[in-house]
């Protein structure tokens, strides 16, 4: 029997669910909202609209031996909303720090975001560093090796993804699910033993044609 079953929206079986708060952080237009939208609805919107303040979405995850609720908090990247963010970090289980692989500055700025998370939560939080927009092959400014090295140096999880192409979005949330408190059996399970999560199938290796399909606007 597979460890990771289906993930979907819904209000059924909501009693006594373990709830985990995931806060998405990063500079403006790195693709935080797009990652969430791809995960929630398997959709990508080419018409970029900046998040105003904080948006909240919830998704129920059915695992083999438990059901959990993921609370996804999408934060605005603009400086004028920075004062709102610490209060949302404070009781989070996971901080997802997103940068744009085609923007070196957004990558450098992840250090500030991670420092802010650790100032509020110390070591009592899972941090996932995400390099988004791998579809921008010709515009890449940050290599996967740089992302991996930074994650190792500061002891956080790491993955690259493309919300536009749908590349590694499922894997991103699988890794988060495996790292959640009490999920030791899931984290010890081989990756290939897991079932894709309620999204249309996509090439797990991210085909070159997908990655060269064009720029990600958001």
DABEL-V950186 format. One record per backbone hydrogen bond with DSSP energy under -0.5 kcal/mol. CO is the residue of the C=O (numbers start at 1). NH is the residue of the N-H. E is the energy in kcal/mol with one decimal. If there is no record, write none. Layout:
# DABEL-V950186
{{CO	NH	E} {CO	NH	E}}
This chain:
# DABEL-V950186
{{3	5	-0.7} {3	64	-1.7} {4	195	-0.9} {6	62	-1.6} {8	60	-1.2} {11	14	-0.6} {14	17	-1.0} {18	69	-3.2} {20	22	-0.6} {20	71	-2.9} {21	23	-0.5} {21	93	-2.3} {21	94	-2.2} {22	73	-3.3} {23	25	-0.5} {23	96	-2.8} {24	75	-1.3} {25	98	-3.1} {27	30	-1.2} {31	35	-2.3} {32	36	-1.9} {33	37	-2.7} {34	38	-2.5} {35	39	-2.2} {36	40	-3.0} {37	41	-2.7} {37	42	-0.6} {37	43	-0.9} {38	42	-1.3} {44	46	-0.6} {46	48	-1.1} {51	53	-0.7} {52	54	-0.5} {53	76	-1.7} {55	74	-2.8} {57	72	-3.1} {59	70	-3.5} {60	8	-1.7} {60	62	-0.5} {61	63	-0.7} {61	68	-2.7} {62	5	-1.1} {66	63	-2.7} {67	18	-1.2} {68	61	-3.5} {68	70	-0.5} {69	20	-2.8} {69	71	-0.6} {70	59	-2.6} {70	72	-0.7} {71	22	-3.3} {71	73	-0.6} {72	57	-2.4} {72	74	-0.6} {73	24	-3.0} {73	75	-0.6} {74	55	-2.8} {77	28	-0.6} {78	81	-1.8} {79	82	-1.8} {81	84	-1.7} {81	85	-0.6} {82	85	-0.9} {82	86	-0.6} {84	87	-0.5} {84	88	-0.6} {85	88	-1.5} {85	89	-1.8} {86	90	-1.9} {89	92	-2.1} {93	126	-2.4} {94	23	-2.6} {94	96	-0.5} {95	97	-0.7} {95	128	-2.6} {96	25	-3.0} {96	98	-0.7} {97	130	-3.1} {99	101	-0.6} {99	132	-3.2} {100	103	-2.4} {101	141	-3.4} {101	142	-1.8} {103	107	-1.4} {104	108	-2.6} {105	109	-2.3} {107	110	-1.1} {108	111	-1.2} {109	112	-0.6} {109	113	-1.6} {110	114	-2.8} {111	115	-2.3} {112	116	-2.1} {113	117	-2.1} {114	118	-2.6} {115	119	-2.0} {116	120	-1.4} {117	121	-2.9} {118	122	-1.9} {121	124	-1.9} {123	125	-1.2} {126	95	-3.2} {127	129	-0.5} {127	157	-2.4} {128	97	-2.7} {128	130	-0.5} {129	159	-1.9} {130	99	-2.6} {130	132	-0.9} {131	161	-2.7} {132	101	-2.6} {133	136	-1.9} {135	137	-1.9} {135	214	-0.6} {136	139	-0.9} {136	140	-0.6} {137	140	-0.9} {143	147	-1.8} {144	148	-2.6} {145	149	-2.5} {146	150	-2.4} {147	151	-2.2} {148	152	-2.3} {149	153	-2.5} {150	154	-2.1} {151	155	-0.6} {151	156	-2.4} {152	155	-0.7} {157	129	-3.0} {159	131	-2.1} {161	134	-1.5} {162	166	-1.5} {162	167	-1.1} {166	169	-0.7} {167	162	-2.3} {168	172	-2.0} {169	173	-1.7} {170	174	-2.0} {171	175	-2.5} {172	176	-1.8} {173	177	-2.5} {174	178	-2.5} {175	179	-1.2} {176	179	-0.6} {176	180	-0.8} {177	180	-0.8} {180	183	-2.0} {183	187	-2.3} {184	188	-1.4} {186	189	-1.3} {190	193	-1.5} {191	194	-1.7} {196	198	-0.9} {203	206	-1.8} {207	211	-2.1} {208	212	-1.7} {210	213	-1.5} {211	137	-1.0} {215	217	-0.6} {218	34	-0.5}}
